[in-house]
Amino acid sequence: MIATIILQAAAGAALGKIGAAIGAAIAAMAAAVGIGKIGKATMESIARQPESAGNMRTSMIIAAGMIEGACLFAIIVCLLAIFM
């Protein structure tokens, strides 16, 4: 009986680690898509109004940094789930 419980716990832990790894991958891909969309929109905006390129570039860098921060937080949470 105890062996069955231990085996079920081990199987659940393995599934948890796989889920955490998939979660980290999804977070990284979502951040890549988000930063790509920001870059695309900024380039289109700069093409329309080249005189305001500096302000748009600054806003783009700030937004990309915020997305990277959220992605990094998600990946760290997933890594903690894997190792704990």
Residue frames as a rotation matrix with the C-alpha (Angstrom) as fourth column:
MET 1
0.564 0.826 0.000 0.00
0.826 -0.564 0.000 0.00
0.000 0.000 -1.000 0.00
ILE 2
0.510 -0.453 -0.732 2.75
0.087 -0.819 0.567 2.46
-0.856 -0.353 -0.378 0.88
ALA 3
-0.568 -0.747 0.347 4.66
0.394 0.123 0.911 1.50
-0.723 0.654 0.225 -2.26
THR 4
-0.064 0.648 0.759 1.59
0.993 -0.032 0.111 2.36
0.097 0.761 -0.641 -4.35
ILE 5
0.838 0.375 -0.397 1.32
0.457 -0.879 0.135 5.77
-0.298 -0.295 -0.908 -2.71
ILE 6
0.068 -0.906 -0.418 5.03
0.030 -0.417 0.908 6.45
-0.997 -0.074 -0.001 -3.30
LEU 7
-0.610 -0.272 0.744 4.76
0.689 0.282 0.667 5.42
-0.391 0.920 0.015 -6.96
GLN 8
0.366 0.816 0.448 1.73
0.918 -0.394 -0.032 7.67
0.151 0.423 -0.894 -7.48
ALA 9
0.750 -0.157 -0.643 3.53
0.185 -0.883 0.432 10.59
-0.635 -0.443 -0.633 -5.84
ALA 10
-0.342 -0.940 0.019 6.59
0.201 -0.054 0.978 10.04
-0.918 0.338 0.207 -8.05
ALA 11
-0.384 0.279 0.880 4.43
0.923 0.152 0.354 9.92
-0.035 0.948 -0.316 -11.19
GLY 12
0.724 0.688 -0.055 2.65
0.689 -0.724 0.016 13.11
-0.028 -0.050 -0.998 -10.11
ALA 13
0.384 -0.672 -0.634 5.98
0.076 -0.661 0.747 14.84
-0.920 -0.334 -0.203 -9.51
ALA 14
-0.601 -0.614 0.513 7.19
0.528 0.177 0.831 13.87
-0.600 0.769 0.218 -12.98
LEU 15
0.051 0.705 0.707 4.03
0.972 -0.197 0.126 15.27
0.228 0.681 -0.695 -14.56
GLY 16
0.803 0.213 -0.556 4.47
0.429 -0.855 0.292 18.45
-0.413 -0.473 -0.778 -12.52
LYS 17
-0.122 -0.939 -0.321 8.01
0.140 -0.337 0.931 18.88
-0.983 0.069 0.173 -13.84
ILE 18
-0.588 -0.016 0.809 6.86
0.795 0.172 0.581 18.34
-0.148 0.985 -0.089 -17.41
GLY 19
0.487 0.853 0.189 4.07
0.862 -0.504 0.053 20.86
0.140 0.137 -0.981 -16.89
ALA 20
0.591 -0.344 -0.730 6.52
0.213 -0.806 0.552 23.41
-0.778 -0.481 -0.403 -15.47
ALA 21
-0.540 -0.824 0.171 8.85
0.348 -0.033 0.937 22.95
-0.766 0.566 0.304 -18.43
ILE 22
-0.287 0.534 0.795 5.96
0.938 -0.011 0.346 23.42
0.194 0.845 -0.498 -20.86
GLY 23
0.730 0.574 -0.372 4.87
0.658 -0.737 0.155 26.51
-0.185 -0.358 -0.915 -18.92
ALA 24
0.096 -0.789 -0.607 8.35
0.152 -0.591 0.792 28.02
-0.984 -0.168 0.063 -19.18
ALA 25
-0.722 -0.354 0.594 8.40
0.591 0.130 0.796 27.34
-0.359 0.926 0.116 -22.93
ILE 26
0.166 0.869 0.465 4.99
0.955 -0.259 0.142 28.94
0.244 0.421 -0.874 -23.41
ALA 27
0.686 0.046 -0.726 6.07
0.419 -0.841 0.342 32.00
-0.595 -0.538 -0.597 -21.42
ALA 28
-0.356 -0.903 -0.241 9.19
0.186 -0.321 0.929 32.42
-0.916 0.286 0.282 -23.55
MET 29
-0.633 0.166 0.756 7.26
0.774 0.144 0.617 32.02
-0.006 0.976 -0.219 -26.80
ALA 30
0.492 0.871 -0.013 4.57
0.870 -0.490 0.058 34.47
0.044 -0.040 -0.998 -25.69
ALA 31
0.396 -0.438 -0.807 7.22
0.210 -0.813 0.544 37.05
-0.894 -0.385 -0.230 -24.82
ALA 32
-0.685 -0.684 0.250 8.86
0.365 -0.025 0.931 36.59
-0.631 0.729 0.267 -28.22
VAL 33
-0.230 0.698 0.678 5.53
0.942 -0.015 0.335 37.11
0.244 0.716 -0.654 -29.99
GLY 34
0.685 0.536 -0.493 4.75
0.676 -0.720 0.157 40.18
-0.270 -0.441 -0.856 -27.88
ILE 35
0.021 -0.761 -0.648 8.11
0.105 -0.643 0.759 41.82
-0.994 -0.085 0.066 -28.51
GLY 36
-0.729 -0.245 0.639 7.79
0.616 0.170 0.769 41.02
-0.297 0.954 0.027 -32.21
LYS 37
0.215 0.896 0.389 4.42
0.950 -0.285 0.131 42.76
0.228 0.341 -0.912 -32.36
ILE 38
0.634 -0.056 -0.771 5.81
0.367 -0.856 0.364 45.78
-0.680 -0.514 -0.522 -30.52
GLY 39
-0.434 -0.890 -0.138 8.73
0.209 -0.249 0.946 45.98
-0.876 0.382 0.294 -32.96
LYS 40
-0.522 0.318 0.791 6.44
0.852 0.170 0.494 45.67
0.022 0.933 -0.360 -35.96
ALA 41
0.568 0.823 -0.027 4.08
0.822 -0.565 0.066 48.37
0.039 -0.060 -0.997 -34.73
THR 42
0.399 -0.493 -0.774 6.96
0.216 -0.769 0.601 50.70
-0.891 -0.407 -0.200 -33.90
MET 43
-0.679 -0.683 0.270 8.56
0.399 -0.035 0.916 50.28
-0.616 0.730 0.296 -37.31
GLU 44
-0.175 0.705 0.687 5.23
0.950 -0.062 0.306 51.00
0.259 0.706 -0.659 -39.01
SER 45
0.745 0.465 -0.478 4.76
0.612 -0.762 0.213 54.09
-0.266 -0.451 -0.852 -36.85
ILE 46
-0.032 -0.847 -0.531 8.27
0.172 -0.528 0.832 55.34
-0.985 -0.064 0.162 -37.57
ALA 47
-0.671 -0.175 0.720 7.64
0.710 0.125 0.693 54.83
-0.211 0.977 0.040 -41.30
ARG 48
0.296 0.876 0.381 4.53
0.906 -0.384 0.178 57.04
0.302 0.293 -0.907 -41.05
GLN 49
0.955 0.026 0.294 6.10
-0.065 -0.953 0.296 59.74
0.288 -0.302 -0.909 -38.86
PRO 50
0.334 -0.911 -0.242 9.90
0.671 0.410 -0.618 59.65
0.662 0.044 0.748 -39.01
GLU 51
-0.123 -0.412 0.903 10.24
-0.247 -0.869 -0.430 62.87
0.961 -0.275 0.005 -36.98
SER 52
0.389 0.311 0.867 8.97
-0.900 -0.071 0.429 61.17
0.195 -0.948 0.252 -33.81
ALA 53
0.410 -0.279 -0.868 11.19
-0.117 0.928 -0.354 58.09
0.904 0.247 0.348 -34.09
GLY 54
-0.645 -0.748 0.153 13.08
-0.220 -0.010 -0.975 58.83
0.731 -0.663 -0.158 -30.87
ASN 55
-0.386 0.586 0.713 9.96
-0.918 -0.169 -0.358 58.93
-0.089 -0.792 0.604 -28.72
MET 56
0.653 0.663 -0.367 8.57
-0.711 0.703 0.004 55.76
0.261 0.259 0.930 -30.31
ARG 57
0.072 -0.723 -0.687 11.86
-0.103 0.680 -0.726 53.92
0.992 0.123 -0.025 -29.89
THR 58
-0.779 -0.350 0.520 11.98
-0.501 -0.150 -0.852 54.84
0.376 -0.925 -0.059 -26.20
SER 59
0.054 0.895 0.444 8.42
-0.977 0.139 -0.161 53.64
-0.206 -0.425 0.882 -25.66
MET 60
0.626 0.133 -0.769 9.20
-0.473 0.848 -0.239 50.42
0.620 0.513 0.593 -27.52
ILE 61
-0.386 -0.859 -0.337 12.23
-0.137 0.415 -0.900 49.69
0.912 -0.301 -0.278 -25.35
ILE 62
-0.668 0.210 0.713 10.25
-0.744 -0.176 -0.645 50.31
-0.010 -0.962 0.274 -22.15
ALA 63
0.432 0.902 0.016 7.38
-0.897 0.432 -0.097 48.06
-0.094 0.028 0.995 -23.28
ALA 64
0.421 -0.347 -0.838 9.78
-0.285 0.827 -0.485 45.31
0.861 0.443 0.249 -24.39
GLY 65
-0.680 -0.714 0.166 11.54
-0.339 0.106 -0.935 45.50
0.650 -0.692 -0.314 -21.04
MET 66
-0.287 0.668 0.686 8.25
-0.927 -0.011 -0.376 45.10
-0.243 -0.744 0.622 -19.19
ILE 67
0.712 0.522 -0.469 7.38
-0.649 0.744 -0.158 42.05
0.266 0.417 0.869 -21.29
GLU 68
-0.015 -0.815 -0.580 10.83
-0.181 0.572 -0.800 40.56
0.983 0.093 -0.156 -20.67
GLY 69
-0.714 -0.230 0.662 10.39
-0.654 -0.122 -0.747 41.12
0.252 -0.966 -0.063 -16.93
ALA 70
0.250 0.888 0.386 7.07
-0.925 0.337 -0.174 39.30
-0.285 -0.314 0.906 -16.89
CYS 71
0.681 -0.058 -0.730 8.55
-0.401 0.804 -0.438 36.48
0.613 0.591 0.524 -18.96
LEU 72
-0.412 -0.905 -0.101 11.55
-0.316 0.246 -0.916 36.17
0.854 -0.346 -0.388 -16.67
PHE 73
-0.460 0.335 0.822 9.27
-0.877 -0.027 -0.480 36.02
-0.139 -0.942 0.306 -13.65
ALA 74
0.637 0.766 -0.090 7.19
-0.767 0.617 -0.176 33.27
-0.079 0.181 0.980 -15.27
ILE 75
0.394 -0.571 -0.720 10.27
-0.250 0.687 -0.682 31.25
0.884 0.449 0.128 -16.19
ILE 76
-0.656 -0.645 0.393 11.68
-0.528 0.020 -0.849 31.55
0.540 -0.764 -0.354 -12.66
VAL 77
-0.025 0.731 0.682 8.38
-0.941 0.213 -0.263 30.35
-0.337 -0.648 0.683 -11.20
CYS 78
0.814 0.323 -0.482 8.43
-0.511 0.792 -0.333 27.37
0.275 0.518 0.810 -13.57
LEU 79
-0.048 -0.914 -0.404 12.05
-0.247 0.402 -0.881 26.57
0.968 0.057 -0.245 -12.70
LEU 80
-0.607 -0.098 0.788 11.21
-0.789 -0.040 -0.613 26.70
0.091 -0.994 -0.053 -9.01
ALA 81
0.479 0.842 0.249 8.37
-0.838 0.523 -0.157 24.27
-0.262 -0.133 0.956 -9.67
ILE 82
0.608 -0.314 -0.729 10.80
-0.321 0.743 -0.587 21.92
0.726 0.591 0.351 -11.40
PHE 83
-0.324 -0.924 -0.203 13.45
-0.105 0.249 -0.963 21.96
0.940 -0.291 -0.178 -8.68
MET 84
-0.709 0.082 0.700 11.22
-0.702 -0.170 -0.692 22.01
0.062 -0.982 0.178 -5.61
